[in-house]
Amino acid sequence: MNRTKPITGELLALKNQIEKYAIDYGLDFFPQIFEICDYDTINILAAQGGFPSRYPHWKFGMDYDQLSKGYAYGLQKIYEMVINTNPCYAYLLQVNNWVDQKIVMAHVYGHNDFFKNNAWFSNTNRQMMDVMANHGTKIRRYMDRYGADAVETFIDKVLSLENLLDVHELYETSALKRSRKELVAQEKTESEDDGYLIDDRSAALKSFMRTKARSTKKEDKKEEDETLSAEKAHVSTRDILGYLIQYAPIEEWQADIIGILREEAYYFLPQRMTKIMNEGWASYWHSTIMTQKALDASEIIDFADKHAGVMYMSKQNINPYKIGIELMRDIEYRWNRGMFGKEYNDCSDMKEKLHWDTKLGQGRDKIFQVRKSHNDISFIDEFLTPDFCERQQLFTYKYNPRSGRFEIDSKDFLAIKQKLLSQLTNFGQPIIEVESGNYMNRKELLLTHVHYGVDLDVGFANETLRNLFSIWKRPVNLKTKYEDKEVIFHFDGKEFKPNH
């Protein structure tokens, strides 16, 4: 049952007003659809990644329970949710007051503009509402055919590996890129299984994700095995799920489920890569629209209170809203005054640099350019400055057990920048590559950890290899550095152990 409904009356008039402001400021966005719902419904949507129809899985129920308890105990509140689709869907909370709804709408138009124009989103499927629903239908059929427990257990194992992706797949010769351009032109096809109409993007995903190793019937099985062994031994990729689809000895329905979960993981990947920029851009525009256009005099205090709450940042955690909006404002300020380039950087007079102003006036153009081409890592790497860190009190902190407080560990700019970048690189998770699928000529899987100074968590490595073994069905190995020594962790189905 649909528990959301389109906005009407005063909310619809407000939407039209905020949209006009966004257009006047030069924002370029997909058609925007707002729907309104109660808190229980927005919890359900949030637990399912914003999509009303997903495949059934216990994780969504667990996330819903946590969100519901957080709201009931007054620990958290979801004001809005916006989805990267065309048209762009956003959900408003029914109990929001009028100022909240204004802020949320202005914020959503910022997100919508970012989704449409940021390069890292250019190959995402804008019809993901339909695709997600089709994925749910297909997985429910597999549950009917092979048993709910068997399918859910397999999904558990695949989800534990869904962070093992390659960001370059968003642009290079990936199946996902092909799907966006070729499959979008296809219409509907009738499922051969039971007559349901399935969007061909989802149905065809299964077929093109199958490699020639799966789709081509070879008369000489021995020749096929030899070819596969040679290919597996020389493939190097960070797209672990794609590799498993191509080479793992699994059944077709299992390969299809990996393909489904892989497509969804790559759909969400740009949002993970641009969290600071995306939230900063949306916050910049809700602040600009509210303070310069939409705010009534009686609403100033309420707005300031809500905005300050969103921007609050503790010493322990980075607030992407705060860092993003302040860095956007800093870029705009510097490019308006010409505070960049060789002449500015070479100036040694601190007083002159402090009052530097060439009246360049390119700030607004510059931030539009930045939002188009950067992700969080390049954003921080290029535009974070020592002055910015000092003004925003961005330091590295360390917990002092004597005082029981987090205290400043370093004010060194390079240390601060390096820590930020290390947290953003692969989202703070280890980078894993396939090195060989025929390790030691035994058809064992060999993975390599790209070591950047942080050792692997052995417990997580253990669980990951166990889940990989259940899919690969042969021993799996993970090469890394541990305590400055090269070690290969090995799991053979029974024992997890290091081979030095």
N, C-alpha and C positions, 0 to 999 in steps of 0.2 A: 504494500500500500504506500502511495506517495504521501509523505508527511511534510513535504515542503509545498509552498504555494507562491505564485508570483506576487510581487509587490503591487499595491494599488494606492489610489488616493494621494495623501500627502507624501508618502514615501516615494511614489512614482514621480511626483512633481520635484521632490528633492533630488532624485536620481538624474532627472533631466537638467536640473540646475548645475549640479556638480559636473556632469558630463560636458556641459557648455564651458565651464571654467577650464576643464582639462584640455579641451580642444583649443581654447584661446591661448593656453600656455604652450601649445605645440605638441602635446602628447598624441601619439599615434597608436591606436589600440583596436583590438577585435571588437565586434558588436558585444555589448555587455548585458548580461541577463542577471538580475538579482532575484533571489528567492528568499523567503523568510520562513523560519522554523523555530521550534522550541529547543530547549537545551538538550533534551534527551536525543532529539534527532541530530543536532549538530555534533553530539558526542559519537553517535553511530557513524556519521560521515567522516569525522576526524579519525576514528579508529580504522576506517577503511581507506585512508589516504585521500579522502574527499570525494570518493566515487560511491554512489548509492548501490551499485551492483558489482560485487566482487565474488571471487571464488570462495567457497566456505572453508574456514580455517579457524582453529581455536585461538590463534594469535589476535585476530580481530576482536574476539570476545574479551580476551584479557585486557587489551588496550582500552576497550570501551569501559570495562569495570574500573580501571585506574582513573580514566577521565571523569567518570561519574562520581567516584569517591572524592577526587580532587575538588570538584564543584560543590559537592555536598558539605565538605569540611571547610569550604572557603579558601582553598589553597590555590585555585586557578580558575580562570574563566576564559572561554574562547569567544572573542567578539565577532570574528568573521572567518570565512574560509573562501579562498579563491582558487580556481582550477585552471591549469594551462590547457585550454581548449578553444576552439573557434566554432560558435560563439563562446565567449568566456563566461563561465558560470561562477557566481559568488553567492554565498549563503549568509544572510543576516540573522542575528539572534533577536527573537521577538521581544525580549525583555530589555533590550538596549534602550537607553534614553535618547533623546533627540540629538544631543551633541555626539554621543557615541555613533549613531547612524551616519552623521555627517563625516566624522573622522574616518569611519570604516569605508564609506563609499569613495572618498578621496584617496584613501590608501589603496583600495582595490584598483582604481584607474592607473595608479603608478605601477602596480604589479602587472596589469594587463599590457601596458605599454612595454614593460621589460620583457614579458613573455614573447611578445610579437617581434621585438627588434633586437634582442641580444643574440649574438651569433651562436652561442652555445645551445640555444633552443631551436635553431633553424631547421634541424632535421627531426624534431619531435613530432609525433603524430597528434594533430590537433583534433582528431575524432576519437580520442581515447575513451570517451564515455561509452561509445558503441563497442569498442574493442574490449574494454574491461568486462562489459556485460557478456560478450561472446566467450571470453575466457572462462567466466563463471559457468556458462552453459556447458562448455566442453568438459571442464573438470567435474561437474556434477554427473555428466554422462559416464566419465571414467570411473567415478565412485560407484555408480549403479552397476557397471560392468565388472569391475575388478575388486570392489569392496571399499567402503569408505575408509577403513583403518589402513589398508595397504596404500591407498592414494595419499592420505593425509600424512602418513609416516614418510613417504617419499618426498612430499612437499617440504616437510620439516628439514630433511637433509639438504635439499636444494636451497632453501632459504638461508641455511647456515653458510652457504657459499656465495650468496648473491652480491656480496661486496667485492668479490674477486672479478673486477671488470677492468676494461681498458678504455680510458677516456678518449683515446684516439679513434676508437670505433665510432664515435659520434660524427666523424668527418670522413674517415677513410672508406675502403671498399667493403663495408660491413653489410650484412644482410639487412640491418635496420635502415640504412640509407637507401638501399634498393627498394625496400618496402614502401618508403614514403613516396617515392616517385612513380613506381610502376603499379603498385597495388591499389593506390588511391583511385586510379581510373576504372578499376573493376567494380562492378555493381554487386549483385547478390547472387549467391549460388545455393542450391538446395542441398542440404546435407544428405549424403548417401546412407547415413545410419538410420535416421528416423524422421526425415522430412522437415525438420526445423530449418527456418531460413537463417543462414549465418553470413555475416559480413565477410566478404572474400578476403579482406585484409588479414583477418584472423585465420581463416581456413587456409589461405595460401601461405601464411607464415610457416605452417607445418611443412609444406612441400618444399619451399625454397631453403628452409633451414636444414633440410636433409641433404647431406653431401652425396657425392657420387658413390661414396662408400656404402651409403644406406639405400640410395634410390636406384642405383644401377645393378641389375642382376647379371652377374658374370658367370659364364659357364664353367670356367676353371676356378674353383674355390681356392685351390692352392696358390694360384697366381694372385688372387685378390688378397689373401692373407699376407703374402710377401710384400705386395704393394703397400698395404696398410702399415705393416711393421716399419718399412722404410720411411713412409711419410711421418708416422708418429715419432720416429727417432730424431727427426730434423725440424720439427715444428717448434717455434718459440713464440709464445703469446701470453699476454696478461688476461686475455678473455677466457677464463677457466671454464665458464659455463658453455661458451661456444665450442671449446675444445672437447668437452664431454659429449655434447650433441654429436660431434663429428666422429669421435673415435671410441667412446665408451661402449662396452658390450651390453647395451640395454635394449629394452623392448620399445616399439614405436610409440606407445602411449607415454612411456617415461621420457623419451626424447622430446615428445611434443610438450609435455609439462615443463621440462627444462626450458624449451623455447619460449613458452608463455611467460614464465617467471623472469627469464632473461630479458624479454622485450619490456616487461613492466619495470625491471630494474634500470634499464637504459633510459626509459622514459623519465624516471625520477632523478637520474644522475645529474642533469644540468641544474636542477634545483639545489642539490647538495653542493655543487661546484660554485654556486653564485649566491649563497645564503646571505652573506654580508652585503653584497652589492644590491641584491634584489630587495631586501628589507630596507636598506639605506635609501634606495631610490624611491620606494613606496612611501617611506617616512618623510623624505624630503618633500614629496608632492602633497602629502596630507597636511604637513605643516605649512607649506606655501599657500595652498588653496584655502585652508582654514584662516590663517592670519591675514591674508591679503584680500580674500573674496567672500568666504562663506560664513564667517563668524559674526554673530550679533554681539553687541556690547554686553548684554546680560550673560553671555555664554563664555566670556573670557576666562574666568576663574575655573570653571568646570573643565574647559579645554586644557588649560595649563596643568591642572591636576592630573588629568588622564595622560597627557603627553609626557609629563615628567615620570609617571609610573612606567610607561613603556620604555623610556630612555634610561632608567636606572641601571647601573652596572656595578656589580660587586667586585671585590679584589680577586675572587677565586675564578670567576668566569667572564669570558668576553660576551658582551651583549651585541649581537649583529646589527640590531636597530641603531644603537648608539654609535658604534664605530662607523657603520655605513653612512648614516646621515651626516656625521661630522666630517668625514673624509670627503663626501660630495661637496659640502659647503666650503671646505678648505680649498679644494680644487677650483671651485667657482671664484673664490676670493683671490687666489693666486693668479688665475688667468685673466681676471678683470684688471689686475694691477700690473701684469707682466712680470710676476715674481717667479720666473723660471728661465732656463736657458743659460748659455755660457756667460754672458755679461753679468747676470744676477748672481750666478754661482761663484764667479771669480771675484766678486766684490768683497773686500775684507773689512769694510767699515760697517760695524754692526748697527750704528745709528742710521746710516744711509739705507741699509737693507730693511730695517724696521719700518721706515717711512717710504719705501720704494713704491712708486705708482706711475706707470707710463700711460695710464688711462687707456689700456688696450681694449677692455670691455668684451673679452671673448669667453668669459666664465660660463655663461649658460650654454653656449655652443659646445664648449669643451666637455661639460658633464654629459650632454647628449651623445657626444662622440664616445666618451668612456663607457657609457652604459651599453653601447652597441657592440663593442669589441672585446671587453675584458671579462675575466672570471675573477674569483676572489684572490687567487694566488698572484696573478699579474697585477691586479688592482692594488694590493698591499705592497708588492715588490716595487712598483713604479711610483706610487704616490705617497706612501708613508714617509714622513720626514721627521728629523729630530725635533723641530719646533712643534710639530703636531703632537708628538708623544709627550712633550713637556706640558703643553697646554691641556691635553686630555688626561694627564697624569697616568700615562700608560707605562707602567714599570713591570718588572718581573717580581713576583711575590713568592715567599716561602713561609711555610707554617713554623712558628717558633713554639716548641712545646713548653718552654719555660714561662712565656707570657700568655700562651694559649690563644695567640692571635696570628693572623697573616701579616707579615712585615715585608717591607721592600727589600728585595734581594739584590737587584741591580737597576741602575738608571742608564746603563750603557745602551745607546740606540741600536747598535748592531745586534746585541744580545736580545733585545726586545723584539726586533724585526725577525731574527732567526727563530725565536720561539713561536711567534705568530705563524710564520711560514711553515714550520714543522708541524704545527697543529692542523694546518689547512692541507698539507700535502697528503693526498689520498685520504683526507678527512681524519688524519691521525691514526689510520689503520695501516697495517703492514702491506707492502707491495709484493705480490707473489706472481711469479712467472712459471709457465710450463717450460722445462728445459728438454725433457724427453718423455716419450710414451713407451719407449722400449729400453729402459735403463738396464745396463749390464746384459743387454740382449735377452731379457727375461720377461718382456712386456710389462714391466713395472713402470709406474708413473714417478717421474722425478720433477719436483717443483723446486724453485729457487727463491729464497727471500732476498729482495733487494735491500741491503742493509744500509740504513742511514744513521747509524750510531745508537739505535735503540734496539735492544734484544727482544726477541719474540717472547710472548707469554707462553710458557711451555704447556700450561693447561689448555689454552685455546688451540695451540698447535696439535695437541693430542686429540681433541674433539674434532678438529677439522680433518685430520688424516683418517679418523674413524669413519666420518661421513663420506669422505672421498672413496675410501675402500669399498663401502657398500654400493657405490655407483660404478667404480672402476673394476671391482671384483678380482683385483690382483693387488699385491703389495704396493704401497705408496710410500714415497720418500720426500723429505723436505730438507733442502740444503740451506744452511744459514750460518751466521757467526753467533757463538754463544760464549760470553766471557772472553771475547777477543780471539777465540779459536774456531776454526771451521768445523762444523758438525753436521751430520746428516741424520735427521730423525727418521725412523723407520717403523711402519706399522704393517704387520702381515696378516691381520685379521684376529690375532690373539694378543700379541704383545707390542706395546709401544716402547721403543728404546732408541737411544742415540748410538750411532756408529761413528766413532771418531776416526 
